[in-house]
Amino acid sequence: ALLHDFSQHYPKINFEIVVGSTLELANALNENRIDFALCSLPHEKHFAYEELFQEELCCITSLSNPLIINELADLEGSHLYRSKSDCPARTKI
């Protein structure tokens, strides 16, 4: 609805939505392929960031094999998060 309203108010502005990781979007910004990015965490110090909202970190697990977490020790031996080593979310975790 938001994009539709924007298009109605500004019909001469063309936009394209690009989906990618924070690192991919940061690279696209550096290469001037995109004008701005909505991302989960700050990646590089030379960008200007404006926090839009705070995301809550949550755990998702399989319905058929749920992981019950009562304390940190319950996570021992679990593979929790898989991403590239330079992913800002992985660094934060």
SESETOR-106295 format. One line per field, with one value per residue: z, x, y of N, C-alpha, C, O, CB in turn. Coordinates in steps of 0.001 Angstrom, whole numbers, plus 500000, padded with zeros to 6 digits. Each point is the difference from the previous one (the first is absolute). Glycine has a CB too. Layout:
<pts>
n_w Z_...
n_u X_...
n_v Y_...
ca_w Z_...
ca_u X_...
ca_v Y_...
c_w Z_...
c_u X_...
c_v Y_...
o_w Z_...
o_u X_...
o_v Y_...
cb_w Z_...
cb_u X_...
cb_v Y_...
</pts>
This chain:
<pts>
n_w 500000_499550_496919_499568_501259_498207_497357_500841_500459_497296_496909_500003_502186_497745_503033_498908_502870_499774_501802_501221_502652_501262_497660_497714_501135_500234_496919_499186_501534_498489_497153_500618_500260_501957_500082_502519_500833_501423_501628_502334_500445_499230_497461_500827_502708_496976_500920_501017_502060_499656_502649_497644_502974_502167_497764_502806_499301_499155_500470_496890_501476_497530_500750_500290_502482_502355_500351_503034_499927_503371_499056_497518_500590_497578_497988_500858_496670_498472_497109_501705_497029_497078_499655_498255_502569_499116_501618_501331_500990_500554_501732_501907_500666
n_u 500824_502893_499994_497083_500820_502557_498345_498013_502316_501700_497973_503228_500901_500963_499855_501655_498700_503421_498686_503093_500453_499655_501906_498018_499582_503125_500365_497694_501397_502680_498567_498290_498045_498310_499508_500341_500819_497113_502990_498800_502184_500802_501171_501690_500535_498931_496646_498946_499072_497136_499994_497525_500039_502043_499946_498734_503022_497377_501650_498653_499933_499073_496889_502063_501847_498135_503130_498358_501760_499643_502761_501492_499675_497712_502601_501677_500109_498671_501473_499045_500635_500469_501354_502384_501834_498393_496919_500356_498640_502813_500919_497532_500533
n_v 498804_501232_499532_501221_502743_500264_499791_502357_502108_499422_499375_500851_497496_497574_498682_497585_498799_499529_497371_500647_498789_502780_499090_500820_502933_500630_499360_501997_502447_499552_500271_503057_496920_502138_503127_498021_497160_499865_498876_498496_502259_503024_498301_502432_501727_500951_499508_502833_497395_501526_497597_499565_498775_499156_497491_498869_498643_497982_497490_499610_497097_498453_500787_497524_501304_502289_500727_499388_503049_498997_501482_501191_496862_500028_500697_497145_499532_502770_500066_503024_500516_498312_503140_499811_499414_502771_499121_503210_497290_498687_502489_499711_496975
ca_w 500000_500077_498682_499100_500307_499538_498532_499640_500292_499235_498858_499149_500670_499842_501047_499919_501301_499933_501253_500215_501365_500335_499288_498573_499829_500237_498779_498962_500323_499679_498543_499473_499283_500692_500669_501440_500352_501277_500422_501385_500903_499343_499443_499836_500737_499128_499596_500972_500381_500734_500507_499743_501072_500560_499767_501080_499570_500437_499584_499311_500036_499304_500741_500239_500913_500639_500938_501227_500564_501324_500384_498907_499887_499142_498610_499747_498928_498971_498962_500156_499010_498940_499063_499686_501194_500098_500178_501231_500988_500577_500880_501208_500781
ca_u 499176_500892_500605_498924_499736_501150_499907_498889_500382_501202_499970_501187_501151_500129_500805_500198_500319_501069_500080_501322_500512_500555_501274_499716_499443_501103_500813_499231_500105_501370_500149_498965_498953_498758_500052_499919_499698_499391_500743_499760_501016_501052_501058_501238_499940_499904_498613_499114_498928_498851_499256_498568_499363_500889_499565_500233_500642_499196_500451_499001_500380_499093_498830_500127_501114_500183_501089_499518_501105_499744_501234_500967_500584_499119_500402_501240_499918_499037_500459_498986_499925_500971_500125_501397_500719_499998_498616_499877_499154_500816_500965_499294_499650
ca_v 501196_501157_500216_500433_501413_500772_500065_500879_501383_500359_499069_500117_499399_498550_499384_498559_499424_499012_499254_499421_500078_501309_500122_500202_501345_500943_499990_500700_501430_500419_499998_500901_499268_500329_501300_499779_498613_499672_498823_499639_500526_500789_499167_500762_501260_501174_500214_500655_499085_500519_498854_500108_499256_498986_498634_499061_498770_498862_498680_499185_498597_499101_499529_498565_499764_501300_500194_500623_500772_500568_500681_499964_498660_499207_500212_499279_499013_500414_500916_501026_501067_499782_501111_500292_500440_501469_500458_500774_499321_498918_500658_500434_498811
c_w 500000_498644_498979_500218_499510_498480_499533_500204_499151_498780_499104_500631_499821_501140_499787_501395_499791_501367_500115_501459_500250_499240_498509_499746_500226_498775_498874_500240_499623_498507_499309_499142_500634_500743_501518_500250_501334_500436_501501_500973_499239_499560_499946_500636_499093_499411_501094_500261_500756_500454_499812_501080_500524_499788_501216_499421_500523_499452_499266_499959_499285_500883_500352_500972_500738_500997_501201_500666_501321_500514_498860_499792_499101_498525_499628_498950_498892_498983_499883_498807_498950_499047_499683_501231_500164_500142_501321_501065_500669_500970_501305_500898_500635
c_u 500869_500623_498961_499691_501129_499942_498883_500363_501173_500126_501242_501255_499944_500850_500044_500374_501017_500083_501389_500380_500520_501293_499782_499456_501064_500905_499295_500014_501374_500232_498965_498961_498641_500193_499922_499626_499287_500673_499843_500984_500975_501147_501326_499838_499840_498601_499264_498836_498916_499195_498512_499189_501019_499394_500312_500639_499177_500589_498850_500526_498929_498814_500132_501136_500311_501156_499444_501189_499553_501206_500998_500603_499149_500378_501254_499778_499024_500680_498941_499844_501054_499948_501472_500670_500005_498590_499882_499133_500768_501024_499346_499674_501247
c_v 501262_500320_500466_501477_500894_500186_500925_501466_500477_499087_500064_499408_498493_499463_498496_499514_498886_499331_499390_500087_501413_500226_500265_501405_501067_500078_500748_501508_500530_500127_500885_499288_500221_501317_499886_498547_499956_498700_499790_500626_500901_499099_500753_501370_501217_500216_500753_499054_500748_498785_500230_499297_499008_498629_499147_498752_498829_498713_499312_498574_499177_499620_498516_499662_501303_500005_500750_500688_500604_500767_499832_498618_499099_500118_499222_498917_500354_500908_501078_500922_499761_501179_500181_500593_501519_500577_500764_499328_498878_500566_500399_498813_499424
o_w 499321_499591_499140_499037_499445_499492_498978_499189_499703_499952_499248_499369_500370_500407_499388_500682_499226_501020_499052_500807_499067_499473_499414_499018_499302_499620_499253_499047_499388_499557_498772_499072_499357_500277_500708_499089_500885_499337_500715_501119_498804_500697_500430_499965_500472_499203_501174_499067_500789_499179_500472_500353_499363_500306_500612_499001_501184_499072_500491_499908_499732_501202_501042_500569_499798_500692_499857_500309_500034_500804_499122_498867_499428_499185_498828_500088_499011_500341_499520_499626_500318_499419_500528_500821_501112_499887_501043_501188_501212_501061_501070_501220_500702
o_u 499687_500055_500295_499893_499754_500203_500138_499636_500109_500880_500252_501057_499020_500974_499115_500807_499773_500084_500513_499289_500158_500225_500672_500371_500018_500437_500634_500077_500114_500779_499910_499449_498971_501130_500585_499578_500261_499853_499495_499616_500214_500372_501029_498921_499567_499799_500360_499365_500285_499460_499457_498914_501025_498832_501060_499529_499667_500809_498871_501206_498899_500164_499520_500021_501066_500250_499477_500998_499160_499864_499803_500310_500517_499587_500374_499068_499903_500882_498895_498880_501183_498963_500850_499345_500177_499817_500383_500301_499895_500235_500582_500139_499925
o_v 500978_501160_500829_500759_501071_501103_500672_500851_501189_499141_499059_499971_499353_500632_499402_500632_499070_500683_499407_500598_500787_501090_500849_500644_501013_501087_500745_500775_501061_500844_500002_500592_499794_500402_500820_499286_500814_498974_500866_500341_499808_499056_499479_500591_501052_500916_499910_499509_500901_499259_500999_500458_499756_499760_500134_499457_499950_500012_499979_499774_500480_499789_499554_498909_500584_499014_501106_499348_500899_500923_499161_499630_499041_499175_499954_499202_499274_500787_499749_500346_499871_500318_499282_500641_500497_501212_499470_500112_499810_499421_499821_500081_498992
cb_w 501891_502797_501390_500965_502551_502436_500915_501428_502611_502160_500810_499671_501318_497068_502226_496865_501699_497205_500908_496872_500926_502801_502267_500732_501433_502848_501439_500675_502487_502517_501389_500975_499973_499962_497278_501324_497828_500126_497411_498049_502646_500687_498228_497903_501270_500263_497429_500150_499309_499480_501198_497199_499628_501406_496918_502324_498794_501027_501467_498684_502447_497463_497790_497143_498695_499012_498285_499987_497662_499670_503369_501599_502864_502486_501292_502260_502665_501314_499219_502751_501382_500787_500369_496735_498678_498743_497608_497430_497462_496857_496945_497512_497782
cb_u 498506_500420_501420_499142_498920_501174_500756_498762_499065_500270_497289_497934_501070_498804_500282_499924_497926_501207_496996_501378_500446_498722_500383_499168_497742_499480_500376_498453_498241_499984_501018_502234_502706_498256_498370_499764_501734_497881_502146_499441_499569_499005_497259_501617_501835_502595_499673_501290_501346_500471_502356_501559_496652_502034_499296_498516_502634_497136_502759_497970_502367_501765_499068_499068_499884_497319_502274_497146_501760_498555_499775_500186_500483_498588_498599_501698_500696_497224_502406_501582_497941_500820_497061_500099_501239_502266_498739_500001_498059_499453_500678_498899_498132
cb_v 497757_498272_497418_496912_498228_498015_497009_497334_498473_501671_501157_502067_502530_499535_502437_499477_501509_500642_500101_500016_496742_498808_497614_496896_498139_498417_497063_497200_498653_498051_497693_501215_498495_497139_500169_503129_498377_502186_499477_497558_498139_502950_499284_498175_497890_498741_497994_502844_497196_502949_498516_499665_500519_501864_500138_501451_501144_501430_499859_502196_499856_499337_502169_500710_497587_501392_498915_498910_499607_497209_500441_502747_501223_501139_502293_501265_499063_499027_498439_499535_501758_497171_501851_499736_497479_498814_498559_501909_500761_499208_501008_501854_500523
</pts>
